[in-house]
Amino acid sequence: MTSKIAVIGFGNIAKAIITPLFDKKLLNPKDVYCLVNTKKSLENIRKNYKYDINIFQANSKGSEIIWDCKVKLLSVKPQQLKNIIELEKNKNNLLVSILAGVSLEKLIKKFPNHKCVRVVTNIPITIGKGLTGISWGDEITEDQKQFIKRLFENSSKIYEFPEDLLDIFLSVTSSGPAIIALIIEALSDGGLSGGLQKKLSEELVMEMILGTVSLIKETNLTTAELKNMVTSPGGTTISALRVLENRSLRSALIEAVVSASNRSKEFH
């Protein structure tokens, strides 16, 4: 793909992006230079990561080599951004940020010697089923765009957006898994209250959700059509839906997505 890639921060998401590239031999581990914040992280990766990558602790001897790489993947926590000091190199180098809520404007100000790209991805990327939104900074060439897409396409489905849509994309796709987990937990607790064992109830709920999603996708049903298929006059389903409407579940979910988006904007 390229001679060298720097990964600044090597947590679960960064691993999920890079590891499939090693697995498919699209990238040589010796061409990847990682920077981590603590000695504990460095030792843990050296001991447990299945590939032998170049890894440095921040501000250690030799760590400045990451700035020689033409592409940098920025994957630190947003609050750690202030600790990263750019070394001036070729202005044609790329910096790809997956930091939640950190705008292109802020990235360009922080890294004036790089072309910046903002990316939002979500936790299912760790099993190769992620959703990734990309917003391009200025002067990114078509070849560079194709290269960056190849970084993510082995672990996620890619969407391109103007930056003003990335916050709502983040709230739906990145905060969404936690909302789904809460719904699974609540439905399985409902099964528990009816006498099912907790583990069995959770399994039934998850299989039901997987089956429902598959049905919608494979038959091109709308959600309204599916709802009508299983809702009969005076039946159990309309009784359940009535409770949810009375408790404003629909409104609560909409407001949750909007709130997450607004919170993301506050980090800009």
C-alpha positions as CSV (number, residue, x, y, z in Angstrom):
1,M,0.0,0.0,0.0
2,T,2.7,2.5,1.0
3,S,6.2,2.3,2.4
4,K,5.4,3.6,5.9
5,I,2.3,4.2,8.1
6,A,2.4,5.8,11.5
7,V,-0.3,5.0,14.1
8,I,-0.5,7.5,16.9
9,G,-2.3,5.6,19.6
10,F,-2.8,1.9,19.2
11,G,-6.1,1.0,21.0
12,N,-8.8,-1.4,20.0
13,I,-10.1,0.7,17.1
14,A,-6.6,1.3,15.6
15,K,-5.9,-2.4,15.9
16,A,-9.2,-3.2,14.1
17,I,-8.2,-1.0,11.2
18,I,-4.6,-2.1,10.8
19,T,-4.7,-5.9,11.7
20,P,-6.9,-7.0,8.7
21,L,-4.3,-5.3,6.5
22,F,-1.6,-7.5,8.0
23,D,-3.8,-10.6,7.9
24,K,-4.4,-10.1,4.1
25,K,-0.8,-9.2,3.5
26,L,-1.7,-5.8,2.2
27,L,0.7,-4.2,4.6
28,N,4.0,-5.3,6.1
29,P,4.2,-5.0,10.0
30,K,7.7,-3.7,9.6
31,D,6.3,-0.7,7.7
32,V,4.1,0.4,10.6
33,Y,5.4,2.7,13.3
34,C,3.2,3.0,16.4
35,L,3.3,5.5,19.2
36,V,1.7,4.8,22.6
37,N,1.4,7.0,25.7
38,T,2.6,4.7,28.4
39,K,5.3,2.1,29.1
40,K,2.6,-0.3,30.2
41,S,0.8,0.0,26.8
42,L,4.1,-0.5,25.0
43,E,5.0,-3.7,26.9
44,N,1.4,-5.1,26.6
45,I,1.5,-4.7,22.8
46,R,5.0,-6.2,22.5
47,K,3.9,-9.1,24.6
48,N,0.4,-9.8,23.3
49,Y,0.0,-8.4,19.8
50,K,0.4,-11.1,17.1
51,Y,2.4,-9.0,14.7
52,D,5.9,-7.6,15.3
53,I,5.4,-3.9,14.6
54,N,7.7,-0.9,15.3
55,I,6.4,0.6,18.5
56,F,7.6,3.6,20.6
57,Q,6.5,5.3,23.8
58,A,5.7,8.9,23.4
59,N,8.7,11.3,23.7
60,S,11.1,8.4,23.8
61,K,14.4,8.2,21.9
62,G,13.7,7.3,18.2
63,S,9.9,8.1,18.5
64,E,10.3,11.1,16.1
65,I,10.6,8.6,13.3
66,I,6.8,8.5,13.1
67,W,6.9,12.0,11.5
68,D,8.8,10.5,8.5
69,C,5.8,8.4,7.6
70,K,3.7,9.8,4.7
71,V,0.5,8.7,6.3
72,K,-0.4,9.1,10.0
73,L,-3.5,7.5,11.6
74,L,-4.4,9.6,14.7
75,S,-6.2,7.4,17.2
76,V,-5.6,8.9,20.6
77,K,-8.2,10.0,23.1
78,P,-9.4,13.6,22.2
79,Q,-8.1,14.9,25.5
80,Q,-4.6,13.7,24.6
81,L,-4.5,15.7,21.4
82,K,-2.9,18.7,23.2
83,N,0.1,16.5,24.1
84,I,1.0,15.8,20.4
85,I,3.6,18.1,18.9
86,E,3.9,18.1,15.1
87,L,7.4,17.9,13.6
88,E,7.6,19.9,10.4
89,K,7.9,17.5,7.4
90,N,6.7,17.3,3.8
91,K,3.4,19.2,3.5
92,N,2.1,16.5,1.2
93,N,1.8,14.0,4.1
94,L,-1.6,12.9,5.3
95,L,-3.0,12.8,8.7
96,V,-6.2,10.7,9.2
97,S,-8.0,11.4,12.5
98,I,-10.6,9.1,14.0
99,L,-11.0,11.3,17.1
100,A,-14.7,11.8,17.9
101,G,-15.9,15.4,17.6
102,V,-12.5,16.9,16.6
103,S,-13.2,19.1,13.6
104,L,-11.1,19.4,10.4
105,E,-10.6,23.1,11.3
106,K,-9.1,22.1,14.6
107,L,-6.9,19.4,13.0
108,I,-5.6,21.7,10.4
109,K,-4.7,24.3,13.0
110,K,-2.9,21.6,15.1
111,F,-1.2,20.0,12.1
112,P,-0.5,22.8,9.6
113,N,2.1,20.7,7.8
114,H,-0.3,17.9,6.9
115,K,-3.3,17.4,4.7
116,C,-6.0,16.3,7.2
117,V,-8.9,13.9,6.8
118,R,-11.6,13.3,9.5
119,V,-13.0,9.8,10.0
120,V,-15.8,8.5,12.2
121,T,-16.1,4.8,12.8
122,N,-17.8,2.5,15.3
123,I,-17.1,-0.4,17.6
124,P,-18.3,-3.2,15.3
125,I,-15.2,-2.4,13.3
126,T,-13.4,-4.7,15.8
127,I,-15.2,-7.7,14.2
128,G,-15.0,-6.4,10.6
129,K,-18.5,-5.1,10.6
130,G,-17.9,-1.4,11.1
131,L,-19.5,1.7,9.6
132,T,-17.0,4.4,8.7
133,G,-17.8,8.0,7.6
134,I,-15.1,10.1,5.9
135,S,-14.9,13.8,5.4
136,W,-12.0,15.0,3.2
137,G,-9.9,18.1,4.0
138,D,-8.7,20.4,1.3
139,E,-6.4,19.4,-1.6
140,I,-6.7,15.6,-1.0
141,T,-5.9,13.9,-4.3
142,E,-8.0,11.1,-5.8
143,D,-5.1,8.7,-5.3
144,Q,-4.9,9.7,-1.6
145,K,-8.6,9.2,-1.2
146,Q,-8.5,5.7,-2.7
147,F,-5.6,4.8,-0.4
148,I,-7.4,6.0,2.7
149,K,-10.5,4.1,1.7
150,R,-8.4,0.9,1.4
151,L,-7.3,1.4,5.0
152,F,-10.9,1.0,6.2
153,E,-12.6,-1.2,3.6
154,N,-11.3,-4.4,5.1
155,S,-13.1,-3.8,8.4
156,S,-16.0,-1.5,7.6
157,K,-18.5,-0.2,5.1
158,I,-17.5,3.3,3.9
159,Y,-19.6,6.4,3.5
160,E,-18.4,9.9,2.3
161,F,-20.0,12.9,3.9
162,P,-19.6,16.7,4.1
163,E,-18.2,17.4,7.5
164,D,-21.4,18.9,8.9
165,L,-23.1,15.5,8.7
166,L,-20.3,13.6,10.6
167,D,-21.7,14.5,14.0
168,I,-25.1,13.0,13.3
169,F,-23.4,10.0,11.6
170,L,-21.4,9.6,14.8
171,S,-24.5,9.8,17.0
172,V,-26.4,7.2,15.0
173,T,-23.6,4.7,14.3
174,S,-21.1,5.2,17.2
175,S,-23.5,5.9,20.1
176,G,-26.1,3.6,18.5
177,P,-24.5,0.4,19.7
178,A,-24.8,1.4,23.3
179,I,-28.5,2.2,22.7
180,I,-29.0,-1.2,21.1
181,A,-27.2,-2.8,24.0
182,L,-29.6,-1.1,26.4
183,I,-32.6,-2.2,24.4
184,I,-31.3,-5.8,24.4
185,E,-30.8,-5.6,28.1
186,A,-34.2,-4.2,28.7
187,L,-36.1,-6.7,26.5
188,S,-34.2,-9.6,28.1
189,D,-35.1,-8.3,31.5
190,G,-38.7,-8.4,30.3
191,G,-38.2,-12.1,29.5
192,L,-36.6,-12.6,32.9
193,S,-39.6,-11.1,34.6
194,G,-41.8,-13.6,32.8
195,G,-39.8,-16.5,34.1
196,L,-37.1,-17.1,31.5
197,Q,-33.5,-17.6,32.6
198,K,-31.4,-14.4,32.0
199,K,-28.9,-16.0,29.6
200,L,-31.7,-17.7,27.5
201,S,-33.7,-14.5,27.5
202,E,-30.7,-12.5,26.2
203,E,-30.0,-15.1,23.5
204,L,-33.6,-15.0,22.3
205,V,-33.6,-11.2,22.1
206,M,-30.4,-11.1,20.1
207,E,-31.5,-13.8,17.7
208,M,-34.8,-12.0,17.3
209,I,-33.0,-8.8,16.5
210,L,-30.7,-10.5,14.0
211,G,-33.6,-12.3,12.3
212,T,-35.7,-9.1,12.1
213,V,-32.9,-7.1,10.6
214,S,-32.2,-9.8,8.1
215,L,-35.9,-10.0,7.1
216,I,-36.1,-6.3,6.5
217,K,-32.9,-6.2,4.4
218,E,-33.5,-9.4,2.4
219,T,-37.1,-8.7,1.6
220,N,-36.9,-4.8,1.2
221,L,-39.7,-4.4,3.7
222,T,-40.2,-1.0,5.3
223,T,-40.2,-0.9,9.0
224,A,-43.9,0.1,8.9
225,E,-44.7,-2.9,6.7
226,L,-43.0,-5.3,9.1
227,K,-44.7,-3.7,12.1
228,N,-48.1,-4.2,10.4
229,M,-47.3,-7.8,9.5
230,V,-47.0,-8.8,13.2
231,T,-49.7,-6.5,14.7
232,S,-53.2,-7.8,14.8
233,P,-56.3,-6.2,16.1
234,G,-56.6,-6.4,19.9
235,G,-53.4,-8.6,20.0
236,T,-50.3,-8.8,22.0
237,T,-48.1,-6.7,19.8
238,I,-50.4,-3.7,19.6
239,S,-50.7,-3.9,23.4
240,A,-46.9,-3.8,23.7
241,L,-46.6,-0.9,21.2
242,R,-49.3,1.1,23.0
243,V,-47.2,1.0,26.2
244,L,-44.1,2.1,24.3
245,E,-46.0,5.0,22.6
246,N,-47.5,6.0,26.0
247,R,-44.0,6.1,27.5
248,S,-42.7,8.1,24.5
249,L,-40.0,5.6,23.5
250,R,-39.9,6.8,20.0
251,S,-39.4,10.4,21.1
252,A,-36.8,9.4,23.7
253,L,-34.7,7.6,21.0
254,I,-34.9,10.5,18.6
255,E,-33.8,12.9,21.4
256,A,-31.0,10.6,22.4
257,V,-29.6,10.7,18.8
258,V,-29.9,14.5,18.7
259,S,-28.3,14.9,22.1
260,A,-25.3,12.8,21.1
261,S,-24.9,14.8,17.9
262,N,-25.0,18.1,19.8
263,R,-22.5,16.8,22.4
264,S,-20.2,15.9,19.5
265,K,-20.4,19.4,18.2
266,E,-19.3,20.8,21.6
267,F,-15.9,19.1,21.1
268,H,-15.2,21.1,17.9
